[in-house]
Amino acid sequence: MFRYWKNLYRKYTSNNDRGAGMDNAGYCNETYESLHNPASDDELVDIAGATLDFSNTEDVPPLDPEYGYGNTGYSNGMTGNGKLMDLLDEPVPGVGTYEDFNTIDWVREKSKDRDRHREITSKSEQSTWALLHSISDAFSGWLLMLLIGLMSGALAGCIDISAHWLTDLKEGVCLSGFWFNHEHCCWGSNQTTFQERDKCPQWQSWAELLGGSSEGAAAYIVNYLMFMLCALLFSFLAVILVRAFAPYACGSGIPEIKTILSGFIIRGYLGKWTLIIKTITLVLAVSSGLSLGKEGPLVHVACCCANILCHLFTKYRQNEAKRREVLSAAAAVGVSVAFGAPIGGVLFSLEEVSYYFPLKTLWRSFFAALVAAFTLRSINPFGNSRLVLFYVEFHTPWHMVELVPFILLGIFGGLWGALFIRANIAWCRRRKTTRLGHYPVLEVLVVTGITALLSFPNSYTRMSGSELISELFNDCSLLDSSQLCDYNSSENRSDSGVNTLPDRPAGPGVYTALWQLALALFFKMLVTVVTFGMKVPSGLFIPSMAVGAIAGRLLGVAMEQMALNHHDWLIVKGWCSSGADCITPGLYAMVGAAACLGGVTRMTISLVVIMFELTGGLEYIVPLMAAIMTSKWVADALGREGIYEAHIRLNGYPFLETKEEYEHKTLAQDVMRPRPSDPLLVVLTQEGMSVGEIEGVMADTDYSGFPVVVSQESQRLVGFVLRRDLVISLDNARKRQEGVVSASLVFFLEHVPPQPFSGPPVVKLRGILDLSPFTVTDHTPMAIALDIFRKLGLRQCLVTHNGRLLGIITKKDILKHMAQMSNRDPDSILFN
């Protein structure tokens, strides 16, 4: 039995070894348990109003002054007078952790995980208990995915139900139970009529409660004032909670998630306080009526859940690279619960968010998205027993001629996306550089007040974004009482089904709805620009889809009436006969929504899958693909960046965009530091330097690491050592090795040459030396160097010429160089 379980474990874990990353032979094999636990991301960091400048002129070495290598180890110890000492019998605090606002070393983290995996595998052959431990370690990732799916699905269901209730609370209260929203309140009523199915005695508007009447100017004013008062109250609570308890809970969160997944560390951004406050304020912000959605922030919520649950498992708690694999899966979970689109969520994480996405993460993302979707379906927050948010049933197939208006919608989506990005970035930059940014609470209240004031008179702006999109996607049938379905009666009815109607002349209700939708289109386009980026949780998916759905519905009705009144035209005659059901305006709304969302985010494959999962319209993939591709082409012609990449650049995050091509012919020597006018690069020699000299170098510089060379004359590269490792090693040597003084010599050699017996003991630091730092020659094209940084996740790379050290290139050097080559300010690459 023992042999069976051992063979099963070997078979499972052999796949993990294939994709675990590359080994770095220069790192010593330190046991995983000896590492100090990384600082928790739960720590709240309030940087509101602060600016963190990374443009220090002495930041030549790439690593943070407090940075530490967790996998370098001190296995060789320190020697003095022939005595060998192991200084890491006990864990050393700080080793293997990262400071805030720093980038992780992907190669080191993957090497550390492989060492841990090999150690567990070797121990599994020694006892049954060790074998059980290895099996539990192997399956811990799947258990973590299960927990993330359950937690995220439950939170998403609560957010959906709460937001629906608070949105209806702005218009009235249910007397049979104040916790019921409007729809649920009237479900059990026997006094509703078909024409007024949304009215029942149990639900009363504020005018009925306060004035006793629902008709007249006074009732309208009371409802108007209560609508504005509730909107202001909800938005005020949202911005106050964010500002007081969790500054990181504002915004969409996707730009920061992308940056974190690329290896950057922002302590507190995925902590428990951020999760709690973002969940509460997301409900309040959506309910206030602002032009924002909850879909983007749900990705942030899911990643917070994943980060918190990672602390339950040692494998993910102590390895930043493994944790980012989990966060990639959590991003898929966020989209899965936001739209009820598990497959689209996986593709969204792969296409739009993730920086490193191995095949193992793909499988686990799929499983986590499945669990989350099942959990959300069990809660049934929409009350329709369906998982999708906007379920549609179109009865008319599309025709090839309709590809022309679909492509026109794609052009509109691309133009709108490019225009929105430029306008929103300009407004956000103005917010950062003027006094407007000093009053976030006032800004939120003013925007909310204007939004509520202008949206109440128009029924299509008064309703929530999700209700508006659902109304626009709807295909009119005999049972619909919407204004958009107020067509004149027709005597030529198809007998194919009760819900299938021929094209008919538009009635007065349709024309009224059209001009209201036209006003709503301009209103949504303007107010979304100033809303996205405020200090409240704000998503962009629903507002962008609403703009496109309105434009699509307007075009769809126009096409429908053209086909009805001019069915003898050549472009219509071949496929649409008189009295037939030819045009589906709801389909145009769906295509327009996808086109506008694609123009803003530049998503393609994942967006197509999300849309057909969202609506159930599998038959209409080709129109969606045509519109989304056209939208991307048009938007890319006007600007290469999507909204999330634009906000990453605006905030100065150190993010190397994998989609951006490097078209210049510069070499590594053009980017490396020191430059010709700079002082020489500070290095350490492998022998001959004393403890006092090394401590003096560290006291005079702020560098986070130092190249080690054979001698100052030869400058032949030996390796790279980190400042934090030097500090810990020398401090331990003074405390635990008798006789170590400032005059003691330091050696980075494997074999220390004989020393005079009368001298102070020597200190051997070979164990903390990285013997295989990544190097390029000075004539390496920067296009190749950039690919190395992107694909290996490097923080720094040393530059040599014929084996001699010339300089160093850091991730920030590359970002500044790319900004300079694009005629942007290189000093904008810092974290604000």
C-alpha positions in Angstrom: 0.0 0.0 0.0 2.8 2.4 0.8 4.5 1.7 -2.5 1.2 2.4 -4.4 0.8 5.8 -2.8 4.4 6.6 -3.4 4.1 5.8 -7.2 0.9 7.8 -7.4 2.5 10.8 -5.9 5.6 10.5 -8.2 3.2 10.4 -11.2 1.4 13.5 -10.1 4.4 15.6 -9.1 6.4 14.8 -12.3 4.1 17.2 -14.1 4.9 19.9 -11.6 8.6 19.7 -12.2 8.2 20.3 -15.9 6.6 23.7 -15.5 8.2 24.9 -12.3 10.7 27.3 -13.9 14.4 27.3 -14.3 17.1 26.5 -11.7 19.8 29.0 -10.9 22.9 27.1 -10.0 24.3 30.0 -8.1 21.8 29.7 -5.3 22.6 27.5 -2.4 20.1 24.8 -1.4 18.7 26.1 1.8 15.8 24.2 3.4 12.5 25.9 2.8 11.5 25.7 6.5 14.5 27.9 7.5 13.2 30.9 5.7 11.5 33.7 7.6 7.8 34.0 6.8 7.2 36.9 4.5 5.4 39.9 5.9 1.7 39.7 5.6 -0.1 41.6 2.9 -2.8 42.3 5.5 -0.9 45.3 6.7 -2.7 48.4 5.7 -0.6 51.0 4.0 -2.1 54.5 3.7 -0.4 56.4 1.0 -3.3 58.8 0.2 -1.8 62.0 -0.9 1.8 60.8 -0.7 4.3 60.5 -3.5 7.0 57.8 -3.4 9.9 58.9 -5.5 12.0 56.1 -7.0 14.2 58.5 -9.0 17.1 58.4 -6.6 20.3 59.0 -8.5 22.1 56.4 -6.5 19.7 53.6 -7.4 22.1 52.0 -9.8 21.9 48.5 -8.4 18.5 47.0 -9.0 17.5 45.8 -5.6 15.9 47.5 -2.6 18.2 48.4 0.3 16.2 46.1 2.5 15.9 43.3 0.0 17.0 39.8 1.0 17.7 36.6 -0.9 15.8 33.7 0.7 17.4 31.0 -1.3 21.1 32.0 -1.1 21.7 30.4 2.3 24.8 30.4 4.4 25.6 26.7 4.1 29.3 27.3 4.0 29.2 29.4 7.1 32.1 31.6 8.2 35.6 30.6 8.9 38.0 32.0 11.3 41.2 30.3 12.4 40.2 27.2 10.5 36.9 26.8 12.3 33.8 26.4 10.1 30.5 27.8 11.4 27.0 27.4 10.2 25.3 30.8 10.9 21.8 29.6 9.9 21.0 26.9 12.4 18.0 29.1 13.3 15.8 31.1 10.9 17.1 34.7 10.3 14.3 37.3 10.3 14.0 39.2 7.0 15.8 36.7 4.8 13.7 35.7 1.8 11.2 38.6 2.1 10.6 41.7 0.0 10.1 45.3 1.1 7.0 47.3 0.0 7.0 48.7 -3.5 9.6 46.4 -4.9 9.7 43.7 -7.6 10.2 40.1 -6.8 12.9 38.0 -8.4 11.0 35.3 -10.4 14.0 33.2 -11.0 15.0 33.0 -7.3 11.4 32.3 -6.3 11.0 29.5 -8.8 14.4 28.0 -7.8 13.3 28.2 -4.2 10.1 26.3 -5.0 12.0 23.6 -6.9 14.3 23.1 -3.9 11.4 22.8 -1.6 9.7 20.3 -3.9 12.8 18.2 -4.2 13.2 18.1 -0.4 9.6 17.0 0.1 10.0 14.3 -2.6 13.1 12.9 -1.1 11.6 12.7 2.4 8.5 11.0 1.1 10.5 7.8 0.6 11.5 7.7 4.3 8.2 7.2 6.1 4.5 7.0 5.6 3.9 10.3 7.4 6.3 12.1 5.0 4.5 10.5 2.1 1.1 11.7 3.3 2.6 15.2 3.8 3.9 15.2 0.3 0.5 14.1 -1.1 -1.2 16.9 0.9 1.3 19.4 -0.4 0.7 18.3 -4.0 -3.1 18.6 -3.7 -3.1 21.8 -1.6 -3.3 23.9 -4.8 -6.6 22.3 -5.8 -8.0 22.7 -2.2 -7.0 26.4 -2.3 -8.8 26.8 -5.7 -11.9 25.3 -4.1 -11.8 27.7 -1.2 -11.3 30.7 -3.4 -14.2 29.7 -5.6 -16.6 29.2 -2.7 -15.6 32.5 -1.0 -15.6 34.6 -4.1 -19.0 33.2 -5.3 -20.6 33.8 -1.9 -19.3 37.4 -1.7 -20.4 38.1 -5.3 -23.9 36.8 -4.6 -24.2 39.0 -1.5 -23.0 42.0 -3.4 -25.5 41.4 -6.2 -28.4 41.0 -3.8 -27.4 44.0 -1.7 -26.8 46.3 -4.6 -30.2 45.4 -6.1 -32.0 46.1 -2.8 -30.2 49.5 -2.2 -30.8 50.6 -5.8 -34.6 50.0 -5.4 -34.5 51.7 -1.9 -33.9 55.0 -3.6 -37.4 54.8 -5.1 -39.5 53.2 -2.4 -39.8 50.6 0.3 -41.5 47.2 0.5 -44.1 47.2 3.4 -44.2 43.4 3.7 -40.5 43.4 4.4 -38.0 46.3 4.0 -35.3 43.8 3.0 -37.2 42.9 -0.2 -36.3 44.7 -3.5 -39.0 45.9 -5.8 -39.2 42.8 -7.9 -39.2 40.3 -5.0 -41.8 42.5 -3.1 -44.3 42.1 -5.9 -43.7 38.5 -6.7 -46.2 37.1 -4.3 -48.8 39.8 -4.8 -52.2 38.8 -6.4 -53.2 42.4 -7.1 -50.8 43.2 -10.0 -52.0 43.6 -13.6 -50.3 42.6 -16.8 -49.8 46.2 -17.9 -48.5 47.4 -14.5 -46.7 44.3 -13.3 -44.2 46.3 -11.4 -46.9 48.0 -9.2 -48.4 46.3 -6.2 -49.8 47.5 -2.9 -46.9 46.0 -0.9 -44.4 48.4 -2.7 -44.9 52.1 -2.0 -42.8 54.9 -3.4 -41.5 57.6 -1.0 -44.2 60.0 -2.1 -46.9 57.5 -1.1 -45.2 56.9 2.3 -44.6 60.6 3.1 -47.4 62.3 1.3 -50.0 59.6 0.7 -50.2 60.2 -3.0 -48.3 58.8 -6.0 -49.6 61.3 -8.6 -49.1 65.0 -9.1 -46.2 67.5 -9.1 -45.7 67.2 -5.3 -45.3 63.4 -5.4 -42.8 63.8 -8.3 -40.7 66.3 -6.3 -40.7 64.2 -3.2 -39.5 61.1 -5.2 -36.9 63.3 -6.9 -35.5 64.7 -3.6 -35.5 61.2 -2.0 -33.7 59.8 -5.0 -31.0 62.5 -4.8 -30.7 62.2 -1.0 -30.2 58.5 -1.1 -27.7 58.7 -3.9 -25.7 61.3 -2.0 -25.9 59.3 1.2 -24.7 56.1 -0.4 -21.8 57.8 -2.2 -20.8 59.7 0.9 -20.6 56.6 3.0 -18.6 54.8 0.3 -15.9 57.5 -0.1 -15.7 58.1 3.7 -15.1 54.4 4.4 -12.5 54.1 1.6 -10.7 57.2 2.8 -10.7 56.2 6.5 -10.1 52.5 6.4 -8.8 51.3 3.1 -7.4 53.8 0.5 -6.6 50.9 -1.8 -10.3 49.9 -2.1 -11.0 52.7 -4.6 -11.0 52.4 -8.4 -11.3 49.3 -10.5 -8.2 47.5 -9.2 -7.4 45.8 -12.5 -4.4 48.0 -13.3 -2.9 47.3 -9.9 -3.7 43.6 -10.2 -1.8 43.5 -13.5 1.1 45.2 -11.9 1.1 42.9 -8.9 0.9 39.8 -11.2 4.0 41.1 -13.0 6.0 40.8 -9.8 5.5 44.2 -8.0 4.6 44.2 -4.3 2.0 46.6 -2.9 1.5 45.7 0.7 -2.1 46.0 1.9 -3.6 46.1 -1.6 -4.9 42.6 -1.2 -5.3 42.6 2.5 -8.3 41.8 4.7 -9.2 45.5 5.3 -9.2 46.2 1.6 -11.5 43.2 1.0 -14.0 44.2 3.7 -14.2 47.8 2.7 -14.2 47.1 -1.0 -17.1 44.7 -0.6 -19.2 47.2 1.4 -18.4 50.3 -0.6 -18.9 48.5 -3.9 -22.5 47.9 -3.0 -22.9 51.6 -1.9 -21.2 53.0 -5.0 -23.2 50.9 -7.4 -26.4 51.8 -5.6 -25.7 55.5 -5.6 -26.5 55.6 -9.3 -23.0 56.6 -10.4 -22.0 55.6 -13.9 -19.9 52.6 -12.8 -20.1 48.9 -12.5 -19.2 46.2 -10.1 -17.6 43.8 -12.5 -14.0 45.2 -12.5 -13.9 45.5 -8.7 -15.1 41.9 -8.3 -11.7 40.9 -9.8 -10.0 42.8 -7.0 -12.3 41.2 -4.5 -11.5 37.7 -5.7 -7.8 38.4 -5.6 -8.1 39.7 -2.1 -9.8 36.4 -1.2 -7.1 34.4 -2.8 -4.3 36.4 -1.1 -5.9 35.9 2.3 -6.5 32.2 1.8 -2.9 31.8 0.6 -1.7 32.4 4.1 -3.3 29.0 5.1 -0.8 27.1 3.0 2.9 27.3 3.5 3.8 26.7 -0.1 2.0 29.8 -1.2 2.5 32.0 1.9 6.3 31.8 1.6 6.7 32.1 -2.2 5.7 35.2 -4.1 5.8 33.5 -7.5 3.5 30.7 -6.4 1.2 33.2 -4.9 1.0 35.1 -8.2 -0.1 31.9 -9.9 -3.0 31.7 -7.5 -3.8 35.4 -8.1 -4.0 34.7 -11.8 -6.6 32.1 -11.2 -8.4 34.4 -8.8 -8.7 37.0 -11.6 -10.5 34.4 -13.7 -12.8 33.8 -10.7 -13.6 37.5 -10.5 -14.9 37.6 -14.1 -16.7 34.3 -13.6 -18.8 35.6 -10.8 -19.2 39.1 -12.3 -20.7 37.9 -15.6 -21.5 34.3 -14.9 -18.9 33.4 -17.6 -16.4 30.9 -16.2 -14.7 30.1 -19.6 -14.5 33.8 -20.5 -13.0 34.5 -17.0 -10.2 32.1 -17.7 -9.5 33.6 -21.1 -9.7 37.1 -19.6 -7.0 36.2 -17.1 -4.9 34.7 -19.8 -5.3 37.5 -22.3 -5.6 40.7 -20.3 -4.3 40.3 -16.7 -1.7 37.6 -16.2 2.0 38.0 -16.6 3.0 34.4 -16.1 0.4 31.8 -16.9 1.7 28.2 -17.0 -0.5 25.3 -18.1 -1.0 24.2 -14.5 -2.5 27.6 -13.7 -4.9 27.3 -16.6 -6.3 24.0 -15.2 -6.7 25.4 -11.7 -8.2 28.7 -13.0 -10.8 26.6 -14.9 -11.6 24.6 -11.7 -11.8 27.7 -9.5 -14.1 29.5 -12.0 -16.3 26.5 -12.2 -16.7 26.3 -8.4 -17.3 30.1 -8.2 -20.0 29.9 -10.9 -21.7 26.9 -9.2 -21.7 28.8 -5.9 -23.2 31.9 -7.5 -25.8 29.8 -9.3 -26.7 28.2 -6.0 -27.3 31.6 -4.4 -29.4 32.7 -7.5 -28.9 36.4 -6.9 -30.8 37.4 -10.1 -33.9 35.4 -9.2 -34.2 33.9 -12.7 -32.6 30.5 -12.0 -29.9 31.4 -14.6 -26.2 32.0 -14.2 -26.0 34.6 -17.0 -26.6 38.3 -16.3 -28.4 39.2 -19.6 -30.1 36.1 -21.0 -31.5 36.7 -24.5 -33.5 34.7 -26.9 -33.4 36.0 -30.5 -35.6 34.2 -32.9 -34.3 35.7 -36.2 -31.0 34.7 -37.7 -28.7 37.4 -38.9 -27.9 38.0 -42.6 -24.6 38.7 -44.3 -25.8 42.2 -45.3 -26.0 43.0 -41.6 -22.3 42.7 -41.3 -22.1 46.3 -42.6 -24.0 47.9 -39.7 -22.1 45.5 -37.3 -18.8 46.8 -38.6 -20.1 50.4 -38.3 -20.8 49.6 -34.6 -17.2 48.3 -34.4 -15.9 51.6 -35.8 -18.1 53.5 -33.3 -16.8 51.3 -30.4 -13.2 51.9 -31.5 -13.6 55.7 -31.8 -15.5 55.8 -28.4 -12.8 53.7 -26.7 -9.9 55.8 -27.9 -11.8 59.1 -27.1 -12.8 57.8 -23.7 -9.2 56.8 -22.8 -7.7 60.1 -23.8 -10.4 62.1 -22.0 -10.3 60.0 -18.8 -6.5 60.0 -18.6 -6.5 63.8 -19.1 -9.1 64.2 -16.3 -7.2 61.9 -14.0 -4.0 63.7 -14.7 -5.7 66.9 -13.9 -7.0 65.4 -10.6 -3.4 64.4 -9.7 -1.7 67.7 -10.6 -4.3 70.3 -9.3 -6.1 71.0 -6.1 -9.0 68.8 -7.3 -7.2 65.8 -6.0 -7.1 67.3 -2.5 -10.9 67.0 -2.1 -11.9 63.5 -3.0 -15.0 63.5 -0.8 -16.3 66.7 -2.3 -15.6 65.5 -5.8 -17.6 62.3 -5.3 -20.5 64.2 -3.8 -20.5 66.8 -6.6 -20.4 64.1 -9.4 -23.1 62.1 -7.6 -25.3 65.1 -7.2 -25.0 66.1 -10.8 -25.5 62.5 -11.9 -28.7 62.1 -9.8 -30.0 65.5 -10.8 -29.8 64.7 -14.5 -30.6 61.0 -14.5 -33.9 61.1 -12.6 -36.1 62.7 -15.3 -35.0 60.1 -17.9 -36.2 56.6 -17.2 -33.2 55.1 -19.1 -30.6 56.9 -17.0 -32.5 56.5 -13.8 -32.4 52.7 -13.9 -29.2 50.9 -13.0 -26.7 50.0 -15.7 -27.5 46.3 -15.6 -31.2 46.9 -16.0 -30.6 49.3 -18.9 -28.5 46.8 -20.8 -31.0 44.1 -20.1 -33.8 46.3 -21.5 -31.8 47.2 -24.6 -30.8 43.5 -25.3 -34.5 42.5 -25.1 -36.2 41.1 -28.2 -39.7 42.5 -28.3 -42.5 39.9 -28.0 -46.3 39.9 -27.5 -45.8 40.0 -23.7 -43.5 43.1 -23.5 -44.9 46.3 -22.3 -41.7 48.4 -22.6 -41.7 51.7 -24.5 -39.1 50.2 -26.9 -41.7 47.6 -27.9 -44.6 50.0 -28.5 -45.0 49.2 -32.2 -48.2 49.7 -34.2 -50.3 46.6 -34.5 -49.9 44.5 -37.6 -52.3 42.2 -39.3 -49.6 40.1 -40.8 -48.4 38.0 -37.9 -46.2 35.0 -38.3 -47.7 31.7 -37.0 -44.3 30.2 -36.1 -44.8 31.1 -32.4 -46.5 33.3 -30.0 -43.3 35.3 -29.3 -42.3 35.9 -33.0 -43.5 39.2 -34.5 -43.0 40.6 -38.0 -41.3 44.0 -38.4 -43.9 46.6 -37.7 -44.1 50.4 -37.9 -42.7 52.1 -34.8 -45.4 53.6 -32.5 -45.2 56.8 -30.5 -43.7 54.9 -27.5 -40.7 53.8 -29.7 -40.0 57.4 -30.9 -40.2 58.7 -27.3 -37.8 56.0 -26.2 -35.4 56.8 -29.1 -34.9 60.4 -28.1 -34.6 59.5 -24.5 -32.0 56.9 -25.4 -30.1 59.6 -27.5 -30.0 61.9 -24.5 -28.9 58.9 -22.3 -26.1 58.1 -24.8 -24.5 61.6 -24.5 -25.1 61.7 -20.7 -23.4 58.3 -20.2 -20.5 59.2 -22.5 -19.8 62.4 -20.5 -20.4 61.3 -17.0 -18.4 58.1 -17.3 -15.3 60.1 -18.1 -15.2 61.9 -14.8 -16.6 59.0 -12.7 -13.9 56.4 -13.5 -11.0 57.0 -11.2 -12.7 58.6 -8.3 -12.0 57.5 -4.8 -14.8 54.9 -4.7 -14.9 51.4 -6.2 -15.7 51.8 -9.9 -15.8 49.3 -12.7 -15.8 50.2 -16.4 -17.4 47.1 -18.0 -21.1 48.0 -17.4 -20.8 51.8 -18.4 -18.9 50.9 -21.6 -21.4 48.2 -22.5 -24.3 50.6 -21.8 -22.9 53.2 -24.2 -22.5 50.6 -26.9 -25.9 49.0 -26.2 -27.7 52.4 -26.6 -25.9 53.1 -29.8 -26.6 49.6 -31.1 -30.3 49.8 -30.2 -30.7 53.1 -32.0 -29.0 51.7 -35.1 -31.1 48.5 -34.8 -34.4 50.3 -34.8 -33.3 52.5 -37.7 -32.3 49.4 -39.7 -35.6 47.7 -38.8 -37.7 50.7 -40.0 -35.6 51.0 -43.1 -36.2 47.3 -44.0 -39.9 47.8 -43.3 -40.5 50.9 -45.3 -38.1 50.2 -48.1 -38.2 46.5 -48.6 -38.0 46.9 -52.3 -34.5 48.4 -52.1 -31.7 46.3 -53.6 -29.8 45.7 -50.3 -33.0 44.6 -48.6 -35.0 42.9 -51.3 -32.9 39.7 -51.5 -33.3 38.6 -47.9 -36.2 40.5 -46.3 -39.7 40.2 -47.7 -42.6 42.4 -46.7 -44.2 41.4 -43.4 -41.3 39.2 -42.4 -39.3 39.4 -39.1 -35.9 40.5 -40.6 -34.1 42.8 -38.1 -33.6 42.2 -34.4 -32.7 45.5 -32.7 -31.6 43.7 -29.5 -28.9 41.9 -31.5 -27.5 45.3 -32.5 -27.5 46.4 -28.9 -25.5 43.3 -28.0 -23.0 43.8 -30.7 -22.6 47.5 -29.9 -22.0 46.7 -26.2 -19.2 44.3 -27.1 -17.7 46.8 -29.6 -17.5 49.6 -27.1 -16.1 47.4 -24.3 -13.5 46.1 -26.7 -12.6 49.6 -27.8 -12.0 50.6 -24.2 -10.2 47.5 -22.9 -8.8 46.1 -26.2 -9.9 42.6 -25.3 -10.7 40.3 -28.2 -11.0 36.5 -27.7 -12.0 36.7 -24.1 -14.6 39.4 -24.8 -16.3 37.3 -27.5 -16.6 34.3 -25.1 -17.8 36.5 -22.3 -20.5 38.0 -24.5 -21.9 34.8 -25.7 -21.7 33.3 -22.2 -23.3 36.5 -20.8 -26.3 36.4 -23.2 -26.5 32.8 -24.3 -26.3 34.0 -27.9 -24.0 31.3 -29.3 -25.4 31.8 -32.9 -24.2 35.4 -33.0 -20.4 34.8 -32.5 -19.5 36.0 -36.1 -21.2 39.4 -35.7 -19.5 39.8 -32.3 -16.1 38.8 -33.7 -16.4 41.2 -36.6 -17.4 44.2 -34.4 -14.8 43.5 -31.7 -12.0 43.1 -34.2 -13.0 46.3 -36.0 -13.2 48.1 -32.8 -9.7 47.0 -31.8 -8.2 48.0 -35.1 -9.8 51.4 -35.0 -8.8 52.0 -31.4 -5.3 50.8 -31.9 -4.9 53.2 -34.9 -5.7 56.1 -32.6 -3.7 54.8 -29.5 -2.0 51.6 -28.7 -2.9 51.5 -25.0 -6.1 50.1 -23.5 -7.6 51.8 -20.4 -5.8 49.6 -17.9 -2.4 50.1 -19.5 -3.0 53.8 -19.7 -3.7 54.0 -16.0 -0.6 51.9 -15.2 1.5 54.4 -17.1 -0.3 57.3 -15.5 0.5 55.9 -12.0 4.1 55.2 -12.9 3.9 51.5 -12.0 7.0 49.5 -13.0 5.2 47.3 -15.6 6.8 45.9 -18.7 3.9 45.5 -21.2 4.3 42.2 -23.0 2.1 43.3 -25.9 4.3 46.3 -26.8 7.0 45.8 -29.4 10.4 47.4 -29.2 11.2 48.9 -32.6 14.4 50.8 -31.8 18.0 49.7 -32.5 19.7 50.7 -29.3 22.2 48.4 -27.5 22.7 47.4 -23.9 25.6 49.9 -23.6 23.1 52.7 -24.4 20.9 51.8 -21.4 23.3 50.5 -18.8 24.6 52.4 -15.8 27.0 53.9 -15.0 26.9 56.3 -17.9 30.1 57.8 -19.3 29.7 60.9 -17.1 28.8 58.9 -13.9 31.2 57.6 -11.2 32.5 54.1 -11.6 30.3 51.2 -10.5 30.9 50.2 -6.9 32.1 46.6 -6.7 33.5 44.2 -4.1 36.5 42.0 -4.7 36.5 38.3 -4.0 39.4 38.6 -1.6 41.4 41.3 0.1 38.7 43.5 1.4 38.2 43.8 5.2 35.0 43.8 7.2 35.5 47.5 7.9 36.0 48.3 4.2 32.8 46.5 3.2 30.8 48.2 6.0 32.2 51.5 4.8 31.0 50.8 1.2 27.6 50.0 2.5 27.6 53.1 4.7 28.5 55.4 1.8 26.0 54.0 -0.7 22.3 53.1 -0.8 22.9 50.3 -3.3 20.9 47.1 -2.7 23.5 44.8 -4.1 27.1 44.7 -5.3 28.8 42.9 -8.1 31.8 40.8 -7.0 34.9 40.8 -9.2 38.2 39.1 -9.1 40.1 42.4 -8.5 39.7 46.1 -9.1 42.3 45.9 -11.9 40.8 42.9 -13.9 37.1 43.6 -13.2 36.4 40.0 -14.1 32.9 39.2 -12.9 32.5 36.5 -10.2 29.0 36.9 -9.0 26.5 39.2 -7.3 25.8 39.7 -3.5 22.9 41.4 -1.9 23.3 44.2 0.7 20.9 42.5 3.1 22.8 39.3 3.0 26.0 41.1 3.7 24.5 42.9 6.7 23.1 39.8 8.2 26.3 37.8 7.6 28.6 40.3 9.0 26.4 40.9 12.0 26.2 37.2 12.8 29.9 36.9 12.3 30.6 39.5 14.9 28.1 38.0 17.4 28.8 34.3 17.0 32.5 34.1 15.8 35.0 35.2 18.4 37.6 37.6 17.3 36.0 39.1 14.2 36.9 42.8 14.0 36.9 45.5 11.3 40.3 44.4 10.2 39.1 40.8 9.5 39.4 39.9 5.8 36.4 38.8 3.9 36.6 36.1 1.2 34.1 35.0 -1.4 36.3 32.1 -2.4 35.6 28.4 -2.2 38.9 27.7 -0.5 40.4 30.4 1.7 44.2 30.7 1.3 46.3 30.2 4.5 46.3 33.1 6.8 48.8 34.2 9.5 47.9 32.6 12.8 48.4 35.8 14.7 45.9 37.8 12.6 42.2 38.2 13.2 39.9 35.4 11.9 38.7 35.6 8.4 35.0 35.8 7.3 34.0 33.5 4.4 30.9 34.6 2.5 30.9 32.2 -0.4 27.5 30.9 0.6 25.7 34.2 0.0 27.2 34.8 -3.4 25.0 34.4 -6.5 27.5 32.7 -8.9 25.2 32.8 -11.9 23.8 36.3 -12.3 22.2 37.0 -15.6 24.6 38.8 -17.9 24.6 40.3 -21.4 27.3 41.8 -23.5 27.5 45.5 -24.2 26.6 44.9 -27.8 23.4 42.9 -27.0 20.4 44.6 -28.8 18.0 46.0 -26.3 15.1 44.2 -28.1 16.7 40.9 -26.9 17.5 42.3 -23.5 13.9 43.4 -23.1 12.6 39.9 -24.1 14.9 38.4 -21.4 13.5 40.8 -18.8 9.9 40.0 -19.8 10.1 36.3 -20.1 12.3 35.6 -17.1 10.9 38.4 -14.9 14.4 39.8 -14.1 15.0 42.7 -11.8 18.6 43.4 -13.0 21.1 42.2 -15.6 24.9 42.8 -15.5 26.6 44.0 -18.7 30.1 42.6 -19.5 32.7 42.9 -22.3 35.0 40.0 -22.9 34.2 38.9 -19.3 34.9 42.3 -17.7 32.1 44.0 -15.9 31.0 47.3 -17.5 27.7 48.1 -15.8 24.2 47.1 -14.8 20.7 47.3 -16.3 17.7 47.4 -14.1 14.0 47.1 -14.9 13.5 50.8 -14.2 16.4 51.7 -16.5 14.5 49.9 -19.3 11.2 51.6 -18.5 12.9 55.0 -18.5 14.7 54.3 -21.7 11.4 53.2 -23.4 9.7 56.3 -22.2 12.5 58.5 -23.5 12.4 56.7 -26.9 8.7 57.4 -27.0 9.2 61.1 -26.3 7.8 60.8 -22.8 9.2 62.1 -19.6 11.6 59.4 -18.3 11.1 60.7 -14.7 7.5 59.6 -14.9 8.5 56.1 -14.1 8.0 56.2 -10.4 5.3 55.1 -8.1 2.8 57.9 -7.2 
